[in-house]
Amino acid sequence: EINVEYARRDAETFRNYADEIVQTASRQGIRLSANYRPWKNLSVGLNGGTRFGKGDPRPTNTIHGILNWTTIPAIKASLSFSANLLKTSYLNGKMFGTQLNKDFLDGKLQTMINYRYVDFSYFSTISKLIQHIGEIDLSYQVNKKMFLSLNMETTFQDNENYNRLYLSVRKKF
């Protein structure tokens, strides 16, 4: 049985369950990273890590890859694809995602659209968590010192959907 709390965001960090699992699995241990830029507007990154805590029955292993196209000429936007594979002491997980970023109004309005597919299989049960996470983020620079942001995220899983809305006002002093 999968607890419905899995899809909620961490109240202090605004991370959802899937992001929190990846963050925790990648937090400590040995990590290797490589980045390569074959062309001006294309970069590729790969990192992997392992850690083994005293109380862990098996080591945690993570692999993260990203392909980032910084400027798509036809639409003047950036596009990235990512993949996370992880094996912890209690689950095997896969996350695949894509993100599109575009600025409007001479850079005053930044927009982001993100989609992620999550597939977690738990060792202790036959439970599986499949999620589709969609996110839209709008940030507007009112003036040099004030920013307004709106973030909307929806998580679709089995018979339950979660919707989150975050509003933010930032002022520099």
KEKE-3310 file (N, C-alpha, C; in steps of 0.2 Angstrom, whole numbers, plus 5000, padded with zeros to 4 digits):
npx = (5004:5003:5007:4997:5003:5015:5014:5014:5021:5036:5035:5044:5054:5048:5049:5043:5037:5045:5056:5061:5065:5076:5084:5088:5094:5105:5113:5124:5141:5151:5154:5154:5157:5153:5154:5150:5152:5148:5144:5141:5128:5123:5124:5130:5127:5133:5131:5136:5134:5137:5133:5134:5127:5128:5116:5110:5104:5109:5119:5116:5114:5116:5112:5113:5108:5109:5103:5105:5099:5103:5099:5086:5084:5072:5062:5067:5071:5075:5078:5078:5082:5081:5086:5085:5091:5090:5094:5090:5091:5078:5070:5069:5071:5065:5066:5061:5062:5057:5060:5055:5061:5057:5059:5050:5044:5056:5064:5059:5048:5049:5046:5042:5040:5037:5038:5038:5041:5038:5044:5043:5048:5046:5055:5051:5038:5025:5022:5020:5025:5018:5020:5015:5021:5017:5022:5021:5029:5029:5037:5039:5047:5045:5051:5068:5070:5059:5050:5038:5031:5023:5019:5013:5009:5005:5001:4999:4993:4988:4972:4972:4975:4985:4986:4995:4999:5009:5013:5023:5032:5046:5057:5071:5082)
npy = (4994:5011:5026:5040:5052:5053:5061:5074:5090:5094:5105:5115:5115:5115:5104:5090:5073:5064:5072:5074:5061:5059:5069:5066:5053:5057:5065:5062:5054:5046:5055:5056:5067:5073:5084:5090:5100:5099:5108:5126:5129:5117:5106:5092:5082:5071:5062:5052:5043:5035:5029:5022:5020:5017:5011:5006:4992:4990:4998:5015:5020:5031:5038:5052:5060:5073:5083:5098:5110:5126:5137:5137:5141:5144:5146:5153:5149:5138:5121:5106:5089:5076:5062:5051:5038:5027:5017:5013:5008:5004:5005:5005:5016:5027:5042:5053:5067:5083:5100:5116:5132:5150:5167:5182:5199:5207:5200:5202:5194:5177:5161:5144:5127:5111:5093:5078:5060:5048:5033:5022:5007:4997:4988:4981:4978:4974:4985:4999:5015:5026:5041:5056:5071:5088:5105:5122:5138:5155:5170:5187:5202:5215:5228:5234:5229:5221:5206:5195:5179:5164:5148:5132:5116:5099:5083:5068:5052:5035:5034:5046:5064:5078:5095:5109:5126:5140:5156:5170:5184:5194:5205:5215:5223)
npz = (5000:4996:5003:5004:5007:4999:4988:4991:4994:5002:5015:5019:5010:4998:4989:4980:4983:4975:4971:4984:4987:4977:4981:4994:4992:4985:4993:5001:5001:4988:4973:4956:4942:4925:4912:4896:4882:4867:4856:4854:4859:4865:4878:4888:4902:4915:4930:4944:4959:4975:4991:5007:5021:5039:5044:5033:5023:5011:4998:4992:4976:4963:4947:4936:4922:4909:4896:4888:4878:4875:4867:4857:4841:4832:4841:4851:4864:4879:4880:4889:4893:4905:4916:4929:4938:4951:4965:4981:4998:5000:4988:4970:4957:4944:4935:4922:4913:4905:4901:4897:4894:4893:4889:4890:4885:4885:4894:4906:4910:4914:4909:4912:4908:4913:4913:4921:4923:4934:4942:4954:4962:4976:4988:4999:4998:4985:4980:4969:4963:4952:4944:4936:4933:4931:4928:4929:4928:4932:4932:4935:4933:4941:4944:4947:4959:4964:4962:4956:4957:4951:4954:4948:4951:4946:4951:4944:4949:4949:4956:4961:4962:4964:4967:4967:4971:4971:4977:4976:4982:4980:4986:4984:4995)
capx = (5000:5007:5004:4995:5008:5020:5014:5014:5027:5039:5032:5049:5058:5044:5050:5038:5040:5050:5062:5064:5069:5082:5089:5091:5099:5111:5115:5131:5144:5156:5150:5158:5153:5157:5150:5153:5148:5150:5143:5139:5121:5122:5128:5128:5130:5132:5135:5134:5136:5136:5134:5133:5126:5128:5110:5108:5105:5112:5121:5112:5117:5112:5115:5109:5110:5105:5105:5102:5099:5102:5095:5083:5083:5066:5057:5072:5069:5080:5075:5082:5079:5084:5085:5088:5090:5092:5093:5091:5090:5071:5067:5072:5067:5067:5063:5063:5059:5059:5058:5056:5061:5057:5058:5046:5044:5063:5067:5055:5044:5052:5041:5045:5035:5041:5035:5042:5038:5041:5042:5047:5047:5048:5058:5047:5031:5024:5019:5024:5022:5019:5017:5016:5021:5017:5023:5021:5031:5029:5041:5039:5051:5041:5056:5074:5070:5053:5049:5032:5031:5017:5021:5008:5011:5000:5004:4994:4995:4982:4966:4973:4978:4987:4987:4999:4999:5013:5014:5029:5034:5052:5059:5078:5083)
capy = (5000:5017:5031:5046:5058:5053:5066:5081:5094:5096:5112:5120:5116:5115:5098:5085:5067:5061:5076:5073:5055:5060:5073:5062:5048:5060:5070:5061:5049:5048:5057:5058:5071:5075:5089:5091:5105:5098:5114:5132:5129:5110:5103:5086:5081:5065:5061:5046:5042:5029:5030:5017:5022:5012:5007:5004:4985:4989:5004:5019:5021:5036:5041:5057:5063:5079:5086:5104:5114:5132:5141:5134:5147:5145:5149:5157:5146:5133:5114:5101:5082:5073:5056:5049:5031:5027:5011:5014:5002:5002:5006:5006:5022:5030:5048:5056:5073:5088:5106:5121:5139:5155:5173:5187:5206:5209:5196:5203:5188:5171:5155:5137:5121:5105:5087:5072:5053:5044:5026:5019:5001:4996:4981:4978:4976:4974:4992:5003:5022:5029:5048:5061:5078:5094:5111:5129:5143:5161:5175:5193:5207:5222:5233:5231:5226:5217:5200:5191:5172:5159:5141:5128:5109:5094:5076:5063:5045:5031:5037:5052:5069:5083:5101:5114:5133:5144:5163:5172:5191:5195:5212:5216:5229)
capz = (5000:4995:5007:5000:5008:4995:4982:4994:4994:5008:5017:5020:5004:4992:4985:4980:4986:4970:4972:4990:4987:4974:4985:5000:4989:4982:4998:5004:4998:4983:4967:4950:4937:4919:4908:4890:4878:4860:4852:4858:4862:4868:4884:4891:4909:4918:4936:4947:4965:4979:4998:5011:5028:5044:5045:5027:5021:5004:4996:4988:4970:4959:4940:4933:4915:4907:4889:4888:4872:4878:4863:4851:4837:4830:4846:4856:4871:4880:4881:4892:4895:4911:4918:4936:4940:4958:4969:4988:5002:5000:4981:4963:4955:4938:4934:4916:4912:4900:4903:4892:4897:4888:4892:4886:4887:4885:4899:4912:4911:4913:4909:4912:4908:4915:4914:4923:4924:4940:4942:4960:4964:4983:4989:5005:4995:4978:4978:4964:4963:4945:4944:4930:4936:4926:4932:4925:4933:4929:4936:4932:4936:4942:4944:4948:4966:4965:4958:4957:4955:4952:4952:4948:4949:4947:4951:4943:4951:4950:4957:4965:4959:4968:4964:4971:4969:4976:4975:4979:4981:4982:4986:4986:4999)
cpx = (5004:5003:5003:5000:5014:5020:5014:5021:5030:5038:5038:5053:5054:5045:5044:5041:5046:5056:5065:5068:5076:5087:5092:5096:5105:5115:5123:5134:5149:5152:5155:5154:5157:5152:5154:5149:5151:5149:5141:5133:5119:5126:5125:5131:5128:5135:5132:5137:5134:5137:5131:5133:5126:5122:5107:5109:5109:5114:5116:5116:5113:5116:5110:5112:5106:5107:5101:5104:5098:5098:5092:5081:5076:5061:5061:5070:5075:5075:5080:5078:5084:5082:5088:5086:5093:5090:5095:5090:5082:5067:5072:5068:5070:5063:5065:5059:5061:5056:5060:5056:5061:5056:5054:5047:5052:5066:5064:5050:5047:5047:5045:5039:5039:5036:5040:5038:5042:5039:5046:5044:5050:5050:5053:5040:5031:5022:5024:5021:5024:5016:5019:5015:5021:5018:5023:5024:5032:5032:5041:5043:5048:5045:5062:5074:5064:5052:5042:5033:5025:5020:5015:5010:5005:5003:4998:4996:4988:4976:4966:4977:4980:4989:4990:5000:5003:5014:5019:5030:5041:5054:5066:5078:5090)
cpy = (5006:5022:5037:5052:5058:5059:5073:5084:5094:5103:5117:5120:5116:5109:5093:5078:5064:5065:5075:5066:5055:5064:5069:5056:5051:5065:5068:5055:5051:5049:5059:5062:5073:5079:5090:5096:5104:5104:5120:5131:5122:5108:5097:5085:5074:5064:5055:5046:5036:5031:5024:5019:5016:5007:5005:4996:4985:4997:5008:5021:5026:5037:5046:5060:5069:5081:5092:5108:5121:5137:5138:5140:5149:5148:5153:5155:5140:5126:5109:5094:5079:5066:5054:5042:5031:5020:5013:5008:5000:5003:5006:5011:5024:5037:5051:5062:5078:5095:5111:5128:5144:5162:5178:5194:5208:5206:5198:5198:5181:5165:5149:5132:5115:5099:5082:5066:5050:5037:5023:5012:4999:4989:4978:4976:4976:4980:4995:5010:5025:5036:5051:5068:5083:5100:5117:5134:5149:5166:5181:5198:5213:5228:5230:5228:5222:5212:5197:5184:5168:5153:5136:5121:5104:5088:5072:5056:5041:5034:5044:5058:5074:5089:5106:5121:5137:5151:5165:5180:5191:5202:5212:5223:5232)
cpz = (5000:4999:5003:5001:5003:4990:4985:4994:5001:5010:5017:5014:4997:4987:4986:4983:4981:4971:4978:4990:4983:4978:4990:4997:4987:4987:5000:5000:4993:4977:4962:4945:4931:4915:4901:4885:4870:4855:4857:4862:4865:4873:4886:4898:4912:4925:4940:4954:4969:4986:5001:5018:5033:5044:5039:5025:5015:5002:4992:4982:4965:4952:4938:4927:4913:4900:4889:4881:4874:4874:4857:4846:4834:4835:4852:4863:4872:4882:4884:4894:4900:4912:4924:4937:4947:4961:4976:4992:5002:4993:4976:4960:4948:4937:4927:4915:4906:4902:4897:4895:4891:4891:4887:4889:4889:4892:4906:4914:4909:4914:4909:4912:4909:4916:4916:4924:4929:4940:4948:4961:4971:4984:4994:5003:4988:4975:4973:4964:4956:4946:4938:4933:4931:4930:4927:4930:4929:4934:4932:4937:4936:4941:4946:4955:4968:4960:4960:4954:4956:4949:4953:4946:4950:4946:4950:4945:4952:4950:4960:4961:4964:4964:4969:4968:4974:4973:4979:4977:4984:4981:4988:4990:4998)
residu = (GLU:ILE:ASN:VAL:GLU:TYR:ALA:ARG:ARG:ASP:ALA:GLU:THR:PHE:ARG:ASN:TYR:ALA:ASP:GLU:ILE:VAL:GLN:THR:ALA:SER:ARG:GLN:GLY:ILE:ARG:LEU:SER:ALA:ASN:TYR:ARG:PRO:TRP:LYS:ASN:LEU:SER:VAL:GLY:LEU:ASN:GLY:GLY:THR:ARG:PHE:GLY:LYS:GLY:ASP:PRO:ARG:PRO:THR:ASN:THR:ILE:HIS:GLY:ILE:LEU:ASN:TRP:THR:THR:ILE:PRO:ALA:ILE:LYS:ALA:SER:LEU:SER:PHE:SER:ALA:ASN:LEU:LEU:LYS:THR:SER:TYR:LEU:ASN:GLY:LYS:MET:PHE:GLY:THR:GLN:LEU:ASN:LYS:ASP:PHE:LEU:ASP:GLY:LYS:LEU:GLN:THR:MET:ILE:ASN:TYR:ARG:TYR:VAL:ASP:PHE:SER:TYR:PHE:SER:THR:ILE:SER:LYS:LEU:ILE:GLN:HIS:ILE:GLY:GLU:ILE:ASP:LEU:SER:TYR:GLN:VAL:ASN:LYS:LYS:MET:PHE:LEU:SER:LEU:ASN:MET:GLU:THR:THR:PHE:GLN:ASP:ASN:GLU:ASN:TYR:ASN:ARG:LEU:TYR:LEU:SER:VAL:ARG:LYS:LYS:PHE)
# end
